């Protein structure tokens, strides 16, 4: 990609209509990851890095394509929002989830929030041997 066709992060976030709640975190991540310019795609912002590593993909709900968990935490300072993402071919990268707004989240995130809440509210107990949480069927790490 030519540097002549790249736009600034601010222009990309505006064009992509990224939620206001996510913008401060995305700015911080871009600064720490060395983003030099962006290109808006149909479902994400492609953020090119000065070190030549894989461009970050800034979506409505998360920023993805960090090479390691350590890199994602260093860029975001939010270890509780960092998660791994495994692709169909087995490739793994890391993502940082964006904050959600007071009306239930960024576009498309409602389903994920409802699912997470349902899982978090159910307690199936803890195994007395391995101290892992039991699944709905009662199994644990010992099984």
C-alpha positions in Angstrom: 0.0 0.0 0.0 1.3 3.5 -0.8 1.6 5.9 2.0 -0.2 8.4 -0.2 -3.5 6.5 0.1 -3.3 6.2 3.9 -5.4 8.5 6.2 -4.9 9.5 9.8 -6.3 7.4 12.6 -8.8 10.2 13.5 -10.1 10.4 10.0 -10.4 6.6 9.8 -12.3 6.4 13.1 -14.7 9.1 11.9 -15.2 7.5 8.5 -15.7 4.1 10.1 -18.1 5.6 12.7 -16.2 4.0 15.6 -18.1 4.4 18.9 -16.9 7.4 21.0 -16.4 5.2 24.0 -13.8 3.1 22.1 -11.8 6.0 20.6 -9.5 6.9 23.6 -8.4 3.2 24.0 -7.9 2.9 20.2 -5.8 6.1 20.2 -3.6 4.7 23.1 -3.2 1.4 21.3 -2.2 3.1 18.0 0.3 5.3 19.7 2.0 2.5 21.6 1.9 0.2 18.5 3.4 2.8 16.3 0.6 3.2 13.8 1.6 5.4 10.9 -1.6 5.5 8.9 -4.8 3.7 8.2 -7.1 2.4 5.5 -10.8 1.9 6.1 -12.2 -1.4 4.9 -15.8 -2.5 5.0 -15.7 -4.1 8.4 -12.6 -2.7 10.1 -9.8 -0.1 10.0 -6.5 -1.5 8.8 -3.8 0.3 10.9 -0.3 0.1 9.5 2.6 -0.1 11.9 6.0 1.6 11.6 7.8 -1.7 12.6 6.2 -3.5 9.6 4.4 -6.1 11.8 1.0 -7.3 10.7 -1.4 -4.3 10.5 -3.8 -4.1 13.4 -7.5 -4.5 12.6 -9.7 -2.0 14.5 -13.3 -3.2 14.5 -16.4 -2.0 16.2 -15.8 -4.3 19.2 -12.1 -4.9 19.4 -8.6 -4.2 18.0 -7.0 -7.4 16.7 -3.8 -8.9 15.3 -1.4 -8.4 18.1 1.4 -11.0 17.8 1.4 -11.9 21.5 -0.6 -11.4 24.7 2.3 -9.4 26.1 2.1 -7.0 23.1 -1.7 -6.6 23.5 -1.4 -5.9 27.2 1.5 -3.4 26.7 -0.5 -1.5 24.1 -3.8 -1.4 26.1 -2.8 -1.6 29.8 -6.0 -3.7 30.2 -5.1 -7.3 30.8 -8.7 -8.2 31.6 -9.8 -7.1 28.1 -7.1 -9.1 26.2 -8.1 -12.4 24.6 -6.8 -14.8 22.1 -8.4 -15.3 18.7 -7.9 -18.6 16.9 -8.7 -18.6 13.2 -10.0 -21.6 11.2 -6.5 -22.4 10.0 -5.2 -22.7 13.6 -3.4 -19.3 13.5 -3.7 -17.4 16.8 -3.5 -13.7 17.4 -4.5 -11.5 20.2 -7.2 -8.9 20.6 -8.2 -6.1 23.0 -11.9 -5.7 23.5 -13.2 -2.1 23.4 -15.3 -0.6 26.2 -19.1 -0.7 25.7 -21.4 2.2 26.0 -24.2 2.7 28.6 -26.9 1.6 26.2 -25.6 -2.0 26.0 -22.5 -1.9 24.0 -21.1 -1.0 20.6 -23.0 -2.2 17.5 -23.3 -5.9 17.3 -22.0 -6.6 20.8 -25.4 -7.2 22.6 -25.4 -10.9 21.8 -21.9 -11.4 23.2 -22.7 -9.4 26.4 -25.8 -11.5 27.0 -23.9 -14.8 26.5 -21.1 -13.7 28.9 -23.6 -12.6 31.5 -25.4 -15.9 31.4 -22.2 -17.9 31.8 -20.9 -15.7 34.6 -24.1 -16.0 36.7 -24.2 -19.8 36.8 -22.1 -21.6 39.4 -21.6 -25.3 39.0 -19.2 -25.6 42.0 -15.5 -26.3 42.2 -13.6 -29.6 42.3 -12.1 -30.4 45.7 -9.1 -32.2 44.0 -8.0 -29.9 41.1 -9.8 -26.7 42.2 -11.2 -26.1 38.7 -14.7 -24.9 38.1 -17.1 -27.6 37.2 -18.9 -27.6 33.9 -22.8 -27.9 33.7 -22.3 -31.6 33.4 -20.3 -31.7 36.6 -16.9 -32.5 35.0 -13.6 -30.8 35.8 -9.9 -31.1 35.0 -9.7 -34.4 36.8 -12.2 -36.1 34.5 
